[in-house]
Each structure stands twice: as C-alpha cells, then as structure tokens.
C-alpha cells in the first residue's frame, strides 16, 4: 500500500479569525478560496482552513489530549517571542528553559510549536 501526504486540514470555528491569524500573523499565502473554506500555503505545505467546528470553551492544555500540530522553524526564537507578544498571540507554553522552542495557539487554541533552527 502506497500513501502520499496531501493537504492538512485545519478545522476551525471562525474562518475570518483563522484566516487573519494564518495570513496576517504567520505569513501564509492564500492559494484558493472555496465556498466556505480557504486553502493557504506556507513553503511547500498546503493547508485547508475548514470552518466546521464549534468553539471549545475549555480546551485541554496543549499535548494533554490527542491532537495534531505542526512546527514553524525560525532563525531567532527570541525575536519570534517578541513578535508574538507584540501582536497578542496566545502563548500556550513559554520559551523553553534551553531557549529552543515555545508553543503558540491559533484562534481556536490549536497548538503550533515554534522552534529555533
């Protein structure tokens, strides 16, 4: 059996908030708009923002419940922290003691690891 990876779906509750976050804060580009979803890309990876979820009021702490997350690699993690603070991004886990990563949350609280290259 042979499998290939396609796009990654980001199931969200509010397309406008999620699109603003991924496009304006993280620099993803819009690939295609569908009736009720938007395809975005960062590097060679394509994601589909799919607004079919209800907001979660009490989301479990990052990595304490099953979920999928992806990594963003940065050249300067300390500058990334300052940037995220300046644009009011939710930091789910602060910069690690060794200064190698932190975890931010998208508008629905989905975790994204930000890692020093």
TIGULO-505156 format. One line per 2 residues: number of its first residue (from 1); for each residue y, x, z of C-alpha. Coordinates in nm, 2 decimals, padded with zeros to 4 digits. Layout:
BEGIN
NUM> Y/X/Z ~ ...;
//
This chain:
BEGIN
1> 00.00/00.00/00.00 ~ 00.34/00.14/-00.10;
3> 00.67/00.03/00.06 ~ 01.03/00.12/-00.02;
5> 01.32/00.06/00.20 ~ 01.58/-00.19/00.07;
7> 01.90/-00.30/00.23 ~ 01.93/-00.35/00.60;
9> 02.04/-00.70/00.72 ~ 02.29/-00.72/01.00;
11> 02.25/-01.06/01.14 ~ 02.59/-01.16/01.28;
13> 02.76/-01.47/01.42 ~ 03.10/-01.43/01.26;
15> 03.13/-01.29/00.91 ~ 03.51/-01.22/00.93;
17> 03.49/-01.03/01.26 ~ 03.19/-00.83/01.15;
19> 03.33/-00.75/00.81 ~ 03.66/-00.64/00.96;
21> 03.47/-00.41/01.20 ~ 03.24/-00.25/00.95;
23> 03.50/-00.22/00.68 ~ 03.83/-00.15/00.86;
25> 03.70/00.03/01.17 ~ 03.39/00.22/01.03;
27> 03.50/00.26/00.67 ~ 03.21/00.07/00.50;
29> 03.29/-00.05/00.15 ~ 03.23/-00.39/00.01;
31> 02.96/-00.39/-00.26 ~ 02.93/-00.76/-00.33;
33> 03.03/-01.09/-00.18 ~ 02.79/-01.38/-00.20;
35> 02.84/-01.74/-00.10 ~ 02.80/-01.68/00.27;
37> 02.72/-01.31/00.31 ~ 02.87/-00.98/00.21;
39> 02.69/-00.66/00.10 ~ 02.85/-00.34/00.24;
41> 02.77/00.02/00.19 ~ 02.82/00.35/00.38;
43> 02.70/00.66/00.19 ~ 02.39/00.55/00.01;
45> 02.28/00.29/00.26 ~ 02.34/-00.08/00.18;
47> 02.37/-00.35/00.45 ~ 02.39/-00.72/00.42;
49> 02.62/-00.90/00.67 ~ 02.44/-01.23/00.72;
51> 02.63/-01.47/00.94 ~ 02.34/-01.70/01.05;
53> 02.32/-01.62/01.42 ~ 02.47/-01.79/01.72;
55> 02.67/-01.57/01.95 ~ 02.48/-01.43/02.25;
57> 02.66/-01.48/02.58 ~ 02.46/-01.24/02.79;
59> 02.33/-00.97/02.56 ~ 02.09/-00.73/02.73;
61> 02.21/-00.38/02.78 ~ 02.16/-00.15/02.48;
63> 01.80/-00.04/02.43 ~ 01.66/-00.26/02.71;
65> 01.54/-00.52/02.47 ~ 01.38/-00.49/02.13;
67> 01.64/-00.43/01.85 ~ 01.71/-00.21/01.56;
69> 02.01/00.02/01.55 ~ 02.14/00.29/01.31;
71> 02.32/00.62/01.37 ~ 02.66/00.73/01.25;
73> 02.70/01.11/01.22 ~ 03.04/01.26/01.30;
75> 03.18/01.61/01.28 ~ 03.38/01.58/01.60;
77> 03.24/01.35/01.86 ~ 03.54/01.38/02.10;
79> 03.78/01.27/01.82 ~ 03.54/00.98/01.75;
81> 03.56/00.87/02.11 ~ 03.95/00.89/02.10;
83> 03.94/00.69/01.77 ~ 03.71/00.42/01.91;
85> 03.93/00.38/02.22 ~ 04.25/00.36/02.01;
87> 04.10/00.07/01.80 ~ 03.95/-00.10/02.11;
89> 03.58/-00.07/02.00 ~ 03.34/-00.17/02.27;
91> 03.17/00.14/02.40 ~ 02.82/00.04/02.53;
93> 02.73/00.39/02.65 ~ 02.99/00.66/02.71;
95> 02.97/01.00/02.57 ~ 02.65/01.17/02.70;
97> 02.67/01.45/02.95 ~ 02.58/01.70/02.69;
99> 02.85/01.56/02.46 ~ 02.61/01.48/02.17;
101> 02.63/01.11/02.14 ~ 02.77/00.77/02.25;
103> 02.68/00.41/02.17 ~ 02.94/00.16/02.04;
105> 02.90/-00.21/01.99 ~ 02.98/-00.42/01.69;
107> 03.15/-00.76/01.74 ~ 02.81/-00.92/01.84;
109> 02.73/-00.63/02.07 ~ 02.47/-00.47/01.84;
111> 02.44/-00.10/01.93 ~ 02.54/00.18/01.69;
113> 02.47/00.54/01.80 ~ 02.74/00.78/01.71;
115> 02.60/01.13/01.70 ~ 02.76/01.48/01.68;
117> 02.63/01.66/01.37;
//
